[in-house]
Amino acid sequence: MSTLDEIGDRDRWRCWLCDEPVDPDASVNADLGPSIDSGAGSAGNGPGKGAGKGKNRSRASDAGPFGAERLAHRACNTRKGAVAPVVAWPDRLLVADPAPIVATVERLSRAGGREVVARCADRGDAQEAADWLVDRIGRLAPDLRVEALVQPGGGQHLLVLRRL
């Protein structure tokens, strides 16, 4: 088991869920204070899910694409315990029908392949979204290598995520 400082340094003091900075000097009891998410997958008690109890307890070997221990704000970590984690697409990106990022990362980690994750009206918007998505997934699931492809078709541009 790692210490808060070790995990914070490894994750560059950014919350794995909201991707906002975490103040290492904040109280661990404050909503924006640092905490260790030791079951950094979806909510629930199955393998790769929350910490759980008994034989379903999460282990590093079955913790899924997000790793066994990740840095999170206390509030983000607490909220994740009640509902599946959500990593939001930023409002500044002009995308239609964006796929849920956490579920997409879990599927690509498990099965590989490729997935259409959004549609964009123009190539520039699609490329901006592709660049953001690859960067965000690099922090969300550091062991998962992906590339984002922009594919034109039907008067729009599809954003396709592919596991390398």
N, C-alpha and C positions, 0 to 999 in steps of 0.2 A: 504494500500500500504506500502511495506517495504522499508527500506533505503538500499542503496548500501552496507553499512557495514554489515547489518543484513543478506542480501542475500549472500554476499561474505563469511561471517563466516559459514552460513549454508551449502553452497556448497564447503567449504574448499578452497576457492579461486582457483577453477579449472573451466575452461570454459566447459559448458555442451555439447558443440558441438565437440570441438577438443580434450578435456580432458587434455589440457596443462595448466600449472599454469598461473594465472592472477595476475599481480603485483598490489596490492591495492594502491600503491603510484604513479602509472603511471598516466599520464594525461588522462582524459576521452576522449580527442580528439585524442590520439595516437591510431594507429591500434591495438596494443596489450594492450591498456588501458581497464579498466573495464567498463562494461555496463550492464544494466538490460534488459533482453529479457522478455518482459511482455506477449508475446504470444508464449510461447516456444513449439510450435508444428511445423507443416509443413508450408511452405510459402502459402499465400492465405488469403482470408478474411472470410472463413466459421468458424463455431464454432470449437474451438480447433486449429485454424490456427493462422495466424498473428493477430495483434491487430485490424486491419480493422476499419471501421467507422459504425455508425448507429446501426441498430438492429443486425447486424452480429458481433458486437464487442465481443471479447473473454472475458469470465468471468471465475473466478476460478473454478466454478462448471462444466464448459464444456471445460476446457483447455486441456483435454486429459491426457495421461500418463506422460507428462513431467512437469506438474505443471504450475501454472499461471505466476510465476516469477522465472527466473533462471539467473545465472551469465554467461556472455559470454564476450569474447574479443570484442571490438568495431567492428573490421573487420569481425569476424565470424558472429556477429549479423547483420551487414549490408548486408553481402553476403546472409544470410538466408532470408532476406527480398525480394530478387530477385529470388531465386531458393529454392527448397525444401532442408532442411538440410540433410547433408550426414555425417554419422559417419563411418569413414574408418576402415577396418580391418587392423591391422598392417602388414607390409611386412614380419616381422619375423615369422609370423604364416604360416604354410604350409597347406593352405586350397584350395579346388577347389570349384567352383560355390558358393562363399559366398553370402548369401542373404543380401539385404539391411537392415541394423540394425534398422533404424528409422521406416521403414514401418513394419517390423516384430514386433517391440515393440508396435506400434499402434494397429496392428491386435490382438496381444495377450492380450492387455489391454482391447480391446473392446469385443472380442469373447472368449478369453481363449483358452483352448486346447493346441495343440503342433504343432511345425513346424520344418521341416528339414531345417537347416540353412547353412550347408556346408558338404563337403565330404573331407576325409583325407586318405592318403595312409597307414598310420600306427596308431596304438592305442595311442602311445606317443604324436604324433602331434595332434591327435584329443582331447586328454585330456588337453594338453596345451591350445588349442583353447577354449575348454569348460570352463576352469578355467578363462581365460581372459574375455570371453564373459559374464559370470555371474558377475564378478567384474565390468566390464564396464557398464552393464545394471543397476547395483546397484547404480552407480553414475548418469547415464543418466535418469533413471526413478525410483527414490528411493522408490516409493510406489508400484511398480510392483515386486512381488516375483516370481522368475523363478528358474528352475534348468536346467542344461544342461546334457543330456545323451549321451553317446557314444555307438552306436549300430553297431556291425559288420554285414556285409552282402555283398555278391558279390565281395569278395576280397578287400573291402574297409571298412572304418568306417564312419558312418553317425553321424553328430553332430545334435542332436535334442534338441530344446529348448521347455520347458514345463512350463506353468504358474501354480504356486502353489495356 
